[in-house]
Amino acid sequence: MEQTQKNIISVVIPVYNEETSVLSTIKQVKEVMDRSNQEYEIIAVNDGSKDRSKEILEQIKNIQVINHPYNIGYGASLKTGIKKSKGNYILITDADGTYPIADIPRLLKHLNNYDMVVGARTGKNVKIPLLRRPAKKIINIIANFMSGHKIPDLNSGFRLFKKDLCLEFFHLYPQKFSFTTTITLAFLTSGYSVKYIPTDYFNRKGTSSISPVKDFVGFINLIIRITTYFNPFKIFFSLSLLLLILAIIIFFYTSIMLGRIMDTTVMVVFLSSLQIFLFGIIADLIVKTRK
């Protein structure tokens, strides 16, 4: 009889200036994982913290601490931890006290049934700043359309996923905050199964380093780039359709209001629409050949 491989969970925790919460976070993770009957390791990646985070981490027993010489980014910290991990599953959470560590067993429950399990911040107690909510909503709508999937939480930093599948897209993961957005879209557009578990989200301890406007624009740009990488026809077809609709609007406007049935602008916009549509077909064939 073939022996089933034992699951090993590597808990990767990025740390940047989290002296007020990192000790309690890791303590909670240890307590929960000790009760889970799963073999596990904890890897804390100190991303060049300027407070006492490094000193605190070095005093915690039975964890692996990796120190970046200076601040590289959230995504870079996760990638460092994943590369150093020995587990076949990766569990990520933040060190700022925002995610409910007690819900880890709810993620582990689906360990063998899904390729990735995400703690979606859609529970009863969700403390997302008001200024970030409209941007988050817009980003999710765009991501839902581009991916063709309903995504309750695109960039939750509380998730469990298979390491081997994660490594398939390692070259795509950015150094900054977009790691979780990228892995979500990569899994979904590649046909891997993703389960969303509603969880709470608490007020963070310390100061957030997220820039609302800059990161909002960055997230949208990333969604378009990742969708283009995996499903280019979706992007090209959408743009082609918009130009076709514009050509029709111009056609009716010029013919009714100006009396010109074949305006040059109509032809230019229509031919651009057709050209982009054909580019989309070619790009889609290239992607299918690559796979």
C-alpha positions in Angstrom: 0.0 0.0 0.0 1.3 3.5 -1.0 2.1 5.5 2.1 0.5 8.9 2.4 3.0 11.8 2.7 2.8 13.5 6.1 1.9 17.1 5.9 4.3 19.7 7.3 3.0 23.2 7.8 5.5 26.0 7.5 4.1 29.1 9.2 5.8 32.2 7.6 5.4 35.5 9.5 6.8 38.7 7.9 7.8 41.2 10.6 8.5 44.9 10.2 8.4 47.2 13.3 6.0 45.0 15.2 7.6 45.1 18.7 4.2 45.6 20.3 2.5 42.5 18.9 5.0 40.0 17.4 5.6 38.1 20.7 1.9 37.6 21.4 1.3 36.6 17.7 3.9 33.9 17.7 2.8 32.7 21.1 -0.7 32.3 19.8 0.5 30.5 16.7 2.5 28.0 18.8 -0.5 27.3 21.1 -2.9 26.7 18.1 -0.4 24.6 16.1 0.5 22.5 19.2 -3.2 21.5 19.5 -3.5 20.8 15.7 -1.6 17.5 15.7 0.3 18.8 12.6 4.0 18.9 12.3 5.0 22.5 11.8 7.7 25.1 11.9 7.6 28.8 12.4 9.7 31.1 10.3 9.8 34.8 11.2 11.3 37.1 8.7 12.5 40.4 10.1 12.4 42.9 7.3 15.0 45.3 8.5 12.9 46.5 11.5 14.0 49.7 13.2 12.4 49.0 16.5 13.0 46.1 19.0 11.4 43.4 16.8 14.7 41.7 16.0 15.7 41.5 19.7 12.3 40.1 20.6 12.4 37.5 17.9 15.9 36.3 18.9 14.6 35.6 22.4 11.7 33.3 21.3 12.6 29.7 21.4 11.9 27.0 18.7 11.4 29.4 15.8 13.6 30.2 12.8 14.5 33.9 12.5 15.7 35.3 9.3 16.9 38.9 9.2 16.9 41.1 6.1 19.8 43.7 6.3 17.3 46.5 5.5 13.6 46.8 4.6 12.9 45.1 1.3 9.2 44.6 1.4 6.3 42.4 2.5 6.4 40.1 -0.6 10.2 39.8 -0.3 9.8 38.6 3.3 7.3 36.0 2.4 9.5 34.8 -0.5 12.5 34.5 1.8 10.5 32.5 4.3 9.0 30.2 1.7 12.4 29.5 0.1 13.8 28.5 3.6 10.8 26.4 4.6 10.7 22.6 4.7 7.0 22.2 4.8 4.8 21.1 1.8 2.1 23.6 3.0 2.7 27.3 3.7 0.6 29.2 6.2 1.0 32.9 6.3 -0.2 35.5 8.8 0.8 39.0 9.8 2.6 39.9 13.1 0.5 42.9 13.8 -2.4 41.2 15.6 -5.0 41.9 12.9 -5.8 38.3 11.9 -7.6 35.8 14.2 -4.9 33.2 15.0 -7.5 31.1 16.7 -9.1 30.5 13.2 -6.0 28.6 11.9 -7.8 25.2 12.6 -10.6 26.4 10.3 -8.1 26.7 7.5 -6.3 23.4 8.3 -9.7 21.7 8.2 -9.7 22.1 4.4 -6.0 21.1 4.0 -6.5 18.1 1.8 -9.5 19.4 -0.2 -8.2 22.6 -1.7 -5.0 24.0 -3.2 -5.4 27.2 -1.2 -7.6 28.3 1.7 -8.0 32.0 2.4 -9.2 33.7 5.6 -11.5 36.2 3.9 -12.0 39.4 5.9 -15.8 39.1 5.7 -16.6 38.1 9.3 -18.8 39.9 11.8 -15.9 41.8 13.4 -13.9 43.4 10.5 -12.0 46.6 11.3 -10.8 47.9 7.9 -10.2 51.6 7.9 -13.0 53.6 6.2 -10.6 55.3 3.8 -9.4 51.9 2.5 -12.9 50.4 2.0 -13.9 52.1 -1.3 -10.6 51.3 -2.9 -10.8 47.7 -1.7 -14.3 47.4 -3.1 -13.2 48.7 -6.5 -10.2 46.5 -6.6 -12.3 43.4 -5.9 -14.8 44.3 -8.6 -12.0 44.6 -11.2 -10.4 41.4 -10.0 -13.7 39.5 -10.1 -14.3 40.6 -13.7 -10.7 39.9 -14.9 -10.4 36.5 -13.2 -13.9 35.3 -13.9 -14.3 34.3 -10.2 -16.0 35.8 -7.2 -13.2 36.8 -4.9 -14.5 37.8 -1.4 -11.0 39.0 -0.3 -8.3 39.5 -2.9 -5.3 40.3 -0.7 -5.9 38.7 2.7 -2.6 38.0 4.4 -4.1 35.0 6.3 -4.0 31.9 4.1 -2.8 28.3 3.7 -1.5 27.0 0.3 0.5 24.2 -1.3 4.1 25.1 -1.5 4.8 23.3 -4.8 2.0 25.2 -6.6 3.2 28.5 -5.0 6.6 27.9 -6.4 5.2 27.6 -10.0 4.6 31.4 -9.9 7.5 32.4 -7.8 9.0 34.6 -10.6 5.8 36.7 -10.6 5.6 37.6 -6.9 6.5 41.2 -6.3 8.7 42.5 -3.4 6.0 44.7 -1.9 2.4 44.3 -0.7 1.0 42.7 -3.9 2.2 39.2 -3.1 -1.2 38.0 -1.9 -3.0 39.6 -4.8 -0.6 37.9 -7.2 -0.9 34.4 -5.7 -4.7 34.7 -5.6 -5.0 35.6 -9.3 -2.3 33.1 -10.3 -4.1 30.2 -8.6 -7.5 31.2 -9.9 -6.5 31.8 -13.5 -4.5 28.6 -13.6 -7.5 26.5 -12.5 -6.4 25.7 -9.0 -9.0 25.4 -6.3 -9.4 28.1 -3.7 -11.6 28.1 -0.6 -12.7 31.2 1.3 -13.4 31.1 5.0 -15.0 34.2 6.6 -12.8 35.5 9.4 -12.6 38.6 11.5 -10.0 41.4 11.1 -8.9 43.4 14.1 -7.4 46.8 14.6 -3.7 46.6 14.0 -1.2 47.3 16.7 1.3 49.9 15.5 1.4 52.0 12.3 0.5 50.7 8.8 3.0 51.2 6.1 0.4 51.0 3.3 0.0 54.1 1.1 -3.7 54.1 0.1 -3.4 56.0 -3.3 -0.1 54.6 -4.4 -1.0 51.0 -3.5 -4.5 51.4 -5.0 -3.1 52.3 -8.4 -0.5 49.6 -8.0 -3.1 46.9 -7.3 -5.1 47.7 -10.4 -2.0 47.7 -12.5 -1.0 44.4 -11.1 -4.5 42.8 -11.7 -4.3 43.9 -15.3 -0.7 42.6 -15.7 -1.4 39.2 -14.1 -4.6 38.7 -16.1 -2.8 39.6 -19.3 -0.1 37.0 -18.3 -2.5 34.1 -17.8 -5.6 35.1 -19.8 -4.6 37.9 -22.3 -7.8 37.4 -24.4 -9.9 38.7 -21.5 -7.9 42.0 -21.6 -7.7 42.4 -25.4 -11.4 41.4 -25.9 -12.5 43.9 -23.2 -10.5 46.7 -24.8 -11.7 45.7 -28.3 -15.3 45.7 -27.2 -15.0 49.2 -25.7 -13.5 50.6 -28.9 -16.3 48.9 -31.0 -18.9 50.5 -28.8 -17.2 53.8 -29.1 -17.1 53.4 -32.9 -20.8 52.7 -33.0 -21.5 55.8 -30.8 -19.4 58.0 -33.1 -21.1 56.5 -36.2 -24.6 57.4 -35.0 -23.5 60.8 -33.7 -21.8 61.8 -37.0 -24.6 60.4 -39.2 -27.5 61.9 -37.3 -25.9 65.2 -36.1 -23.4 65.9 -38.8 -24.8 64.1 -41.8 -21.6 62.1 -42.5 -22.3 58.3 -42.6 -18.6 57.2 -43.0 -16.6 59.5 -40.8 -12.8 58.8 -40.8 -12.8 58.6 -37.0 -15.3 55.8 -37.1 -13.1 53.8 -39.4 -9.9 54.4 -37.3 -11.6 53.4 -34.1 -13.3 50.3 -35.7 -10.0 49.1 -37.3 -8.2 49.6 -34.0 -10.9 47.5 -32.3 -10.5 44.7 -34.9 -6.7 44.9 -34.6 -6.7 44.6 -30.8 -9.2 41.7 -31.1 -6.8 39.8 -33.4 -3.8 40.6 -31.1 -5.9 39.0 -28.3 -6.4 35.8 -30.3 -2.6 35.6 -31.0 -1.7 36.3 -27.4 -4.1 33.6 -26.2 -2.6 31.1 -28.6 0.9 31.9 -27.3 -0.2 31.4 -23.7 -1.9 28.1 -24.5 1.3 27.0 -26.2 3.4 28.0 -23.2 1.2 25.9 -20.9 
